[in-house]
Amino acid sequence: MVEVFTDEDGKNLNALAEEMPQLRILLEELIETLDILGDKETMKSIRASEKDIEEGGLLSFSDALKELGLDERET
């Protein structure tokens, strides 16, 4: 028995083939996100960083250079 695709089937397959690279990237990004969410140490670090941000415990780029004894014009 031979199956024949209709023109509509062909268009749908072509559209799907065009979307595959974007779908693959999205799937890889989702897997990476799940890996991060599942890593307790990484999540602990992210939460600590968020707390630092909320508490204003960050330095500006200029202030960081000053603490390192660097001149911004030299970077």
DSSP file (Angstrom, degrees, kcal/mol; ACC not computed):
  #  RESIDUE AA STRUCTURE BP1 BP2  ACC     N-H-->O    O-->H-N    N-H-->O    O-->H-N    TCO  KAPPA ALPHA  PHI   PSI    X-CA   Y-CA   Z-CA
    1    1 A M              0   0    0      0, 0.0     2,-0.5     0, 0.0     0, 0.0   0.000 360.0 360.0 360.0 130.2    0.0    0.0    0.0
    2    2 A V        -     0   0    0      2,-0.0     2,-0.4     0, 0.0     0, 0.0  -0.893 360.0-151.1-106.9 127.4    1.5    3.4   -1.0
    3    3 A E        -     0   0    0     -2,-0.5     2,-0.5     2,-0.0     0, 0.0  -0.799   9.2-156.9 -97.4 140.9    0.6    6.5    1.0
    4    4 A V        -     0   0    0     -2,-0.4     2,-0.3     0, 0.0    -2,-0.0  -0.961  10.5-135.0-120.4 130.9    0.6    9.8   -0.8
    5    5 A F        -     0   0    0     -2,-0.5     2,-0.1     1,-0.1    -2,-0.0  -0.609  20.5-131.0 -80.7 141.5    1.0   13.1    1.0
    6    6 A T     >  -     0   0    0     -2,-0.3     4,-2.3     1,-0.1     5,-0.2  -0.365  29.2-102.6 -79.9 169.3   -1.3   15.9    0.0
    7    7 A D  H  > S+     0   0    0      1,-0.2     4,-2.3     2,-0.2     5,-0.2   0.888 126.0  53.8 -59.2 -38.3    0.0   19.4   -0.9
    8    8 A E  H  > S+     0   0    0      2,-0.2     4,-2.5     1,-0.2    -1,-0.2   0.904 106.6  51.0 -63.9 -41.4   -1.1   20.5    2.6
    9    9 A D  H  > S+     0   0    0      1,-0.2     4,-2.5     2,-0.2    -2,-0.2   0.918 110.0  50.3 -60.6 -43.4    0.9   17.6    4.2
   10   10 A G  H  X S+     0   0    0     -4,-2.3     4,-2.3     2,-0.2    -2,-0.2   0.904 110.4  49.0 -62.0 -42.5    3.9   18.7    2.2
   11   11 A K  H  X S+     0   0    0     -4,-2.3     4,-2.5     2,-0.2    -1,-0.2   0.909 111.7  49.6 -63.6 -42.1    3.5   22.3    3.3
   12   12 A N  H  X S+     0   0    0     -4,-2.5     4,-2.4     2,-0.2    -2,-0.2   0.904 110.9  49.0 -64.5 -41.2    3.1   21.2    6.9
   13   13 A L  H  X S+     0   0    0     -4,-2.5     4,-2.5     2,-0.2    -1,-0.2   0.902 111.7  49.3 -64.9 -40.7    6.2   19.1    6.7
   14   14 A N  H  X S+     0   0    0     -4,-2.3     4,-1.9     2,-0.2    -2,-0.2   0.914 111.1  49.5 -64.1 -42.5    8.2   21.9    5.2
   15   15 A A  H  X S+     0   0    0     -4,-2.5     4,-1.4     1,-0.2    -2,-0.2   0.911 111.9  48.8 -62.8 -42.0    7.1   24.3    7.9
   16   16 A L  H  X S+     0   0    0     -4,-2.4     4,-1.2     1,-0.2    -2,-0.2   0.910 109.2  52.4 -64.2 -42.1    8.0   21.8   10.6
   17   17 A A  H  < S+     0   0    0     -4,-2.5     3,-0.3     1,-0.2    -1,-0.2   0.864 108.3  51.4 -62.4 -35.8   11.4   21.3    9.0
   18   18 A E  H  < S+     0   0    0     -4,-1.9     4,-0.4     1,-0.2    -1,-0.2   0.818 111.5  47.7 -70.5 -29.8   12.0   25.1    9.0
   19   19 A E  H  X S+     0   0    0     -4,-1.4     4,-2.4    -3,-0.2     3,-0.3   0.636  87.7  88.6 -85.3 -15.0   11.1   25.3   12.7
   20   20 A M  H  X S+     0   0    0     -4,-1.2     4,-2.7    -3,-0.3     5,-0.2   0.876  83.7  52.6 -56.5 -44.7   13.3   22.4   13.9
   21   21 A P  H  > S+     0   0    0      0, 0.0     4,-2.2     0, 0.0    -1,-0.2   0.924 113.0  45.1 -59.3 -41.6   16.5   24.4   14.5
   22   22 A Q  H  > S+     0   0    0     -4,-0.4     4,-2.4    -3,-0.3    -2,-0.2   0.887 113.2  50.7 -67.8 -37.8   14.6   26.8   16.7
   23   23 A L  H  X S+     0   0    0     -4,-2.4     4,-2.5     2,-0.2    -1,-0.2   0.889 109.3  51.2 -66.1 -38.5   12.8   24.0   18.5
   24   24 A R  H  X S+     0   0    0     -4,-2.7     4,-2.5    -5,-0.2    -2,-0.2   0.925 110.4  48.5 -64.4 -44.1   16.1   22.3   19.1
   25   25 A I  H  X S+     0   0    0     -4,-2.2     4,-2.4    -5,-0.2    -2,-0.2   0.928 111.7  49.9 -61.2 -45.3   17.6   25.4   20.6
   26   26 A L  H  X S+     0   0    0     -4,-2.4     4,-2.3     1,-0.2    -2,-0.2   0.914 110.7  49.6 -59.8 -44.2   14.6   25.9   22.8
   27   27 A L  H  X S+     0   0    0     -4,-2.5     4,-2.3     1,-0.2    -1,-0.2   0.906 110.6  49.8 -62.8 -42.2   14.8   22.3   24.0
   28   28 A E  H  X S+     0   0    0     -4,-2.5     4,-2.3     1,-0.2    -1,-0.2   0.900 110.8  50.2 -63.1 -40.3   18.5   22.7   24.8
   29   29 A E  H  X S+     0   0    0     -4,-2.4     4,-2.3     2,-0.2    -2,-0.2   0.894 110.0  50.3 -64.8 -40.0   17.8   25.9   26.8
   30   30 A L  H  X S+     0   0    0     -4,-2.3     4,-2.4     2,-0.2    -2,-0.2   0.906 110.2  49.8 -64.4 -41.4   15.1   24.1   28.7
   31   31 A I  H  X S+     0   0    0     -4,-2.3     4,-2.3     2,-0.2    -2,-0.2   0.912 110.8  49.7 -64.0 -42.6   17.4   21.2   29.6
   32   32 A E  H  X S+     0   0    0     -4,-2.3     4,-2.3     2,-0.2    -2,-0.2   0.907 110.6  50.6 -62.1 -41.3   20.1   23.7   30.7
   33   33 A T  H  X S+     0   0    0     -4,-2.3     4,-2.8     1,-0.2    -2,-0.2   0.919 110.3  48.9 -63.0 -43.6   17.5   25.5   32.9
   34   34 A L  H  X S+     0   0    0     -4,-2.4     4,-1.7     1,-0.2    -1,-0.2   0.884 109.2  53.5 -63.8 -38.1   16.4   22.2   34.5
   35   35 A D  H  X S+     0   0    0     -4,-2.3     4,-0.5     2,-0.2    -1,-0.2   0.925 111.8  44.9 -61.2 -44.2   20.1   21.3   35.1
   36   36 A I  H >< S+     0   0    0     -4,-2.3     3,-1.4     1,-0.2     7,-0.3   0.940 112.1  50.9 -65.7 -46.9   20.6   24.6   36.9
   37   37 A L  H 3< S+     0   0    0     -4,-2.8    -1,-0.2     1,-0.3    -2,-0.2   0.803 110.6  51.0 -61.3 -28.3   17.4   24.4   38.9
   38   38 A G  H 3< S+     0   0    0     -4,-1.7     2,-0.8    -5,-0.2    -1,-0.3   0.538  89.2  90.2 -86.2  -7.7   18.4   20.8   40.0
   39   39 A D    <X  -     0   0    0     -3,-1.4     4,-2.4    -4,-0.5     5,-0.2  -0.805  60.3-164.8 -95.1 107.3   21.8   21.9   41.2
   40   40 A K  H  > S+     0   0    0     -2,-0.8     4,-2.2     1,-0.2    -1,-0.2   0.882  86.4  49.6 -61.1 -41.8   21.5   22.8   44.9
   41   41 A E  H  > S+     0   0    0      2,-0.2     4,-2.1     1,-0.2    -1,-0.2   0.907 111.6  48.1 -65.9 -42.0   24.9   24.6   45.1
   42   42 A T  H  > S+     0   0    0      1,-0.2     4,-2.4     2,-0.2    -2,-0.2   0.920 112.7  48.4 -64.6 -42.7   24.2   26.7   42.0
   43   43 A M  H  X S+     0   0    0     -4,-2.4     4,-2.5    -7,-0.3    -2,-0.2   0.876 109.4  53.4 -65.4 -36.6   20.7   27.7   43.2
   44   44 A K  H  X S+     0   0    0     -4,-2.2     4,-2.1    -5,-0.2    -1,-0.2   0.912 110.4  47.5 -62.4 -42.5   22.2   28.6   46.6
   45   45 A S  H  X S+     0   0    0     -4,-2.1     4,-2.3     2,-0.2    -2,-0.2   0.893 110.9  51.0 -65.7 -41.3   24.7   30.8   44.9
   46   46 A I  H  X S+     0   0    0     -4,-2.4     4,-2.5     2,-0.2    -2,-0.2   0.921 110.4  49.2 -63.0 -44.4   22.0   32.4   42.8
   47   47 A R  H  X S+     0   0    0     -4,-2.5     4,-2.2     1,-0.2    -1,-0.2   0.899 110.5  50.4 -62.8 -40.5   19.9   33.1   45.8
   48   48 A A  H  X S+     0   0    0     -4,-2.1     4,-2.2     2,-0.2    -1,-0.2   0.900 110.8  49.5 -64.4 -40.0   22.8   34.7   47.7
   49   49 A S  H  X S+     0   0    0     -4,-2.3     4,-2.2     2,-0.2    -2,-0.2   0.906 109.4  51.3 -64.9 -41.8   23.5   36.9   44.6
   50   50 A E  H  X S+     0   0    0     -4,-2.5     4,-2.5     1,-0.2    -1,-0.2   0.894 109.4  51.1 -61.4 -39.3   19.9   38.0   44.5
   51   51 A K  H  X S+     0   0    0     -4,-2.2     4,-2.2     2,-0.2    -2,-0.2   0.913 108.1  52.0 -64.5 -42.6   20.1   38.9   48.2
   52   52 A D  H  <>S+     0   0    0     -4,-2.2     5,-3.0     1,-0.2     4,-0.3   0.907 110.2  49.1 -58.6 -42.3   23.2   40.9   47.6
   53   53 A I  H ><5S+     0   0    0     -4,-2.2     3,-1.3     1,-0.2    -2,-0.2   0.940 110.9  49.1 -63.3 -47.5   21.4   42.8   44.8
   54   54 A E  H 3<5S+     0   0    0     -4,-2.5    -1,-0.2     1,-0.3    -2,-0.2   0.861 113.0  47.7 -60.5 -36.6   18.4   43.5   47.0
   55   55 A E  T 3<5S-     0   0    0     -4,-2.2    -1,-0.3    -5,-0.2    -2,-0.2   0.407 114.0-115.9 -87.6   2.3   20.6   44.7   49.9
   56   56 A G  T < 5 +     0   0    0     -3,-1.3    -3,-0.2    -4,-0.3    -2,-0.1   0.782  65.8 146.2  71.0  26.5   22.6   47.0   47.6
   57   57 A G      < +     0   0    0     -5,-3.0     2,-0.3    -6,-0.2    -4,-0.2  -0.022  36.9 103.4 -87.4  32.0   25.8   45.0   48.2
   58   58 A L        -     0   0    0     -6,-0.2     2,-0.3    -5,-0.2     0, 0.0  -0.848  61.6-136.1-115.6 151.9   27.2   45.5   44.7
   59   59 A L        -     0   0    0     -2,-0.3     2,-0.1     1,-0.0    -2,-0.0  -0.786  20.8-120.4-101.0 146.6   29.9   47.8   43.4
   60   60 A S     >  -     0   0    0     -2,-0.3     4,-2.4     1,-0.1     5,-0.2  -0.363  34.2-105.0 -72.4 166.2   29.7   49.8   40.2
   61   61 A F  H  > S+     0   0    0      1,-0.2     4,-2.2     2,-0.2     5,-0.2   0.919 122.6  50.2 -59.2 -44.5   32.3   49.1   37.6
   62   62 A S  H  > S+     0   0    0      1,-0.2     4,-2.2     2,-0.2    -1,-0.2   0.914 110.9  48.3 -61.8 -44.1   34.1   52.4   38.5
   63   63 A D  H  > S+     0   0    0      1,-0.2     4,-2.4     2,-0.2    -1,-0.2   0.884 109.6  52.8 -65.6 -37.8   34.1   51.5   42.2
   64   64 A A  H  X S+     0   0    0     -4,-2.4     4,-1.6     2,-0.2    -1,-0.2   0.915 109.2  49.5 -63.6 -42.0   35.4   48.0   41.5
   65   65 A L  H  <>S+     0   0    0     -4,-2.2     5,-3.1     1,-0.2     4,-0.5   0.912 109.6  51.8 -62.7 -41.5   38.3   49.4   39.5
   66   66 A K  H ><5S+     0   0    0     -4,-2.2     3,-1.2     1,-0.2    -2,-0.2   0.915 108.0  51.4 -61.1 -42.7   39.1   51.9   42.3
   67   67 A E  H 3<5S+     0   0    0     -4,-2.4    -1,-0.2     1,-0.3    -2,-0.2   0.828 111.0  48.7 -63.9 -30.2   39.2   49.1   44.8
   68   68 A L  T 3<5S-     0   0    0     -4,-1.6    -1,-0.3    -5,-0.2    -2,-0.2   0.499 116.9-116.2 -85.4  -4.1   41.6   47.2   42.5
   69   69 A G  T < 5 +     0   0    0     -3,-1.2     2,-0.3    -4,-0.5    -3,-0.2   0.792  69.6 137.1  74.6  28.2   43.8   50.3   42.1
   70   70 A L      < -     0   0    0     -5,-3.1     2,-0.5    -6,-0.2    -1,-0.3  -0.782  53.7-127.3-108.8 152.3   43.1   50.5   38.4
   71   71 A D    >   -     0   0    0     -2,-0.3     3,-1.9     1,-0.1     4,-0.4  -0.842  14.9-137.0 -96.8 131.9   42.3   53.6   36.3
   72   72 A E  G >  S+     0   0    0     -2,-0.5     3,-1.1     1,-0.3    -1,-0.1   0.805 103.5  61.3 -58.8 -30.4   39.1   53.3   34.2
   73   73 A R  G 3  S+     0   0    0      1,-0.2    -1,-0.3     2,-0.1    -3,-0.0   0.702  98.1  58.9 -70.1 -18.3   41.0   54.9   31.3
   74   74 A E  G <         0   0    0     -3,-1.9    -1,-0.2     1,-0.2    -2,-0.2   0.585 360.0 360.0 -86.6 -10.4   43.4   52.0   31.3
   75   75 A T    <         0   0    0     -3,-1.1    -1,-0.2    -4,-0.4    -2,-0.1   0.465 360.0 360.0 -88.1 360.0   40.8   49.3   30.7
